[in-house]
Amino acid sequence: MANIIEITDYSDPQLDCYARLTEAQLRNRLEPEKGIFIAESPKVILRALDAGYEPLSLLMERKKIDGPAGEVVARCGQIPLYTADREVLAGLTGYEVTRGVLCAMRRPVLPTVEELCANARRVAVLEGIVDSTNVGAIFRSAALHMDAVLVTPTCCDPLYRRAARVSMGTVFQIPWTRIGEDPSQWPQPGLSRLNALGFKTVAMALSDTAISIEDPRLRQEDKLAIVLGTEGDGLSDHTIAACDYTVCIPMSHGVDSLNVAAASAVAFWELRAR
C-alpha cells in the first residue's frame, strides 16, 4: 500500500527535489552517489523501474493514483507519494506536469568508457548538444543499432527530465556514460581513448573534404564511433581535424543539412554494423 501524503505545505523540504532544486543540484556533482533525477510520465517511470532504477518518492495528481499511474504506484511500494490537484502541482513545480506523474529516482553509478565499450562495435558520441529535446530524440534513434552512447562534458544530461521524457524512456535502455567530466578532456584525450579501444572516429560535419555516408569504407570498419555536434555550430574544428573520417549526408533542393536529431537517425541506420 502506498504511503500517500496530501500536500498542504509548499515549503516542506521533502518537496525540494520537485520544486526548488536545479538540475545541477539534483545531479550533485560533488557527491554523485547522493544524486537524483526526476522521471516524468508513467511510461518513462516504468521503463526506469524495468531497468533497475531506485525510486525515492512520487508526486502525482490525486486522480492518477488509481488510474493511469496505478502500476507505477503498485511497483514503488512504500515510498512517499505526494499528491494534490493538477493546479496545485503546477504551482509547486512551476510547469505543467505531463500526464500528472513525477518520480524522484536515485542516479546510477555510471560505467567507465572502457567498460561500456568493451563489447561494442558502434557507439554514438554527443559533443556539447545542449538541447534536451534533441538529446532525448537522439537516444531514441540510438535504438537503430547503436551499442552505446557517450556524452561529452558540455552535453545536456541524458537524465534531465525533458530529455528522458522525449526519449520515451530509452535513456534507461541504451547503455551510456560520460566521456570525461571536465571540458579539458574533450576532444582530447577522449578521441584517443576511443582509438585505443579500436574505434575509428566519424565526424558528422559539413566539409569540402567530407565523404558520403554511403562510402563503402565506412561499412568495412569493425568499430565506429559516430560523433555528432551541437545545434547550429556543429562539431568543433579540433574535433573534426582529430577524427579519422569526416562524413556528410547527401542532401538535395539546396538544403545543406538536417537537424542533429534527424541526422542521428540516418547516420545510425546507415552506419550500423553489418
N, C-alpha and C positions, 0 to 999 in steps of 0.2 A: 504494500500500500504506500502510495506516495506521501511525502511529508509536505502537505500543501500549506503555504503561508500566504495569507491575504496581505497585499501591500497597503500599509497605512502611513508609512513614513518614508518619503523620498530620500531622507538623509541616512537611512540605515546603511552602515558600512558594508554589509553583505551584498548590497546592490552596486557597489563601486565599479565592479567589472563591467556592468551593463551601462552605467550612467556617467561615470566620472574619470575613468582611466583611459588614457590614449592608447593607440595600438602599440607604441614603443613601450609604454609602461606595462601593458599586458604581456608583451613578449619578454620583458625583464632580461635584457642582455647580460647584466652583471651576474645574475643567478638564474640561468636558463632552466634549471631543474624546477624552479618555482613559477615558471612562465605558464600562462594560459592563453587561450584564444576563444573566440565566440563563433559557434556554428549556428547558421540560420536556416530555418525551414525543416520540416520533418524528414524529407528525403535526404538532405545533406547530413543531418544529425544521425540518421540510421546508418548511412554509409560510414560515418566516422566510428560508430559503435561496432559495425561489422569488421572494421579494420583494427579494432582493439583499443581505440582511444578511450581515456577515462573521463566520464562526465563528473562535474563537480556540483553544478546546480542548473536549474531550468527557470526560464522566465517565459510565461505564455498567457495569452488571453484565457479567461475563465472558461469560455465555451469550447476551447480546443482540448481541454483535459480529457473529456470523454468522447471527443470527436476525432479529427484528423491526426492529432498527436497522441492518441491512445496507446499506440505501440511504443512510441518513444517513452512515455510515462512508465509503461509496464517494464521496459527493459532497463530503466535507470534506477530502479529500486528505491531506496530510502533517501536519496539526496534531496536537498531543499528544492521545492517547486514554488516559486514566487508567482503570484497571479493577480490580475486585475482586468478591468475592461480595456479595450483597444486604445481608447483615448488616454487613459492613464499611462499605459505602456509607452505611447508615443511621447507623452510629456516627460517621462522618465529618461528614455533613451535619446530623445532628440531627433528621431527618424521613425518613419512608418515601418513597423516590424513585419517583414514579408511572411505571409502565412501565419503570423501571430505566434511564432515559437523561436526562442533563442536558447542555446545551451552553452554554458561555460565549460570548457574541457581542458585537461592537462596537456601541455605541449610535450611532444615526444622528444627523446634524445635522438638527434639525427646521426646517421652513419657518416663515416668519412667518405670522401670521394673514391678512395681506393676500395673500400668495402662495397660501396654502391655499384661501382663499375666492374667489379671482379669478373662477372659473367655476362656483361653487357656487350652488345655489338652496335647498338645505335642509341645515342644519348642526345638530348636537346640541351643547349646552354642558353640561358636568357640573360643578356647583358643589359643591365640598367633599365629594364622595362618597368616603368613606374605606374602605369595604368592598371588598376586591379581587375578591371573588366577584361583587358587583353591577357593578363596573366591567367585568369580563370579559363578563358577561351582556349589559350594555348595548351593548358593542362588537359582540357577535354580533347583537343586534337592529338595529344600525345598518345592517346589510345590507338592511333594509327601506327602501331608497331614500334614506338619508342620504348626502350627498356628502362629509361630513367630520365629525369630532368635535373639539371644543375642550375642554380640561380647565383648570380654574381652578387657581391656585397651591396651594390646600389639598386638591386632589383626589388620590386614590391614583394612583400612577404606572401607566399602562397596560402598561408593560413589566415590572411586578412579576411574579414567577414564577407565582403563582396566578392573577392576572388574565389573563395571556396564555394559560394552560392552559385556564381556564374559557371563554375566548373561542374555543377551538379554533383559535387562530392568526389570527383575524380582525383582531387588533390590527396585524397585518402587512399586511393587505389594505385596511382602511379608512384613508384619509388622516387624520392627526390632528396636532395641535400644542398647545402651551400658550398660553393667553391671559393672559399676564403671568407673571412669575417670583416676584413679591412679593405678599403678600396685600393690600397697599395698592392694587394695580392692578385689583382686582375688588371690587364690581361696576362701579365707575367707575375708570379710563376704559374698561374692557373693553366695556361695553354701548355706549358712544359709538362705539367703533371699529366695532362691528357695524352700528350705524345709518349710519355714514359709508360703509360698504360696500353700503348699500342694503337691509339686512335689517330686517324688523320682528321684534321680540323677543317670544317667547311664554313667560311664566312658567307652568309646570305647578304649580298650587297650589290648595289648598282655600281658598275665599274666598266671602263672600256676594255679591261683585261679579263672580265668575268667570263666563265664558261657556262653553257646552258645546263640547267638542272637535269637535262636528258643525256648529258655526256656519258658515254659508256664506262669511262674510267671510274666514275663515282660508284657505279653499281658493283664494280670489281673489288672495291675496298672491303676488307673484312670488318673493320671497325671505323665508324664515322661519328664525329661529334659535330652536330649542326648548330651553329652559333647564330642567334637572332638578336637584332639590335633594338634599341629604344624607338619609340614613336617619333616620327619626324626626322631626326638626325640620323637614325640607323646606327650601325656599328662605328666604333671609333677607328680612326685611321691606323692606330697602333695595332688594334685587333686584326683588322683586315690584312695588314702587312705581315703579321706573325702567323696567320693561318696557312694551312697547306693548299687550300683551294679557295678561290672566290667564285661564287656561284650566283646566278640570277635566274629568275623565272621569266621566260619569254612572254611578252605582252603584245597586244595589238591595239588599234584605234588611237594610237598616240598616248596611251596610258603607260606610265613607266613602272608602276609597282602596285602591289596590293597592301592593304593594312597588314600589320605584322601577325595578327591572329589568323587572318585568311591565308597569308603566305605560309604560316607554320603548317597548316593542314596539307597544302600542296607539297611542301618540302618533305614532311614526314612520310607521306604516302609514296612519293616518287623515290625517295632515298632509303626506303625500308630495306632491311636485309633480305636477300633472296635465298 
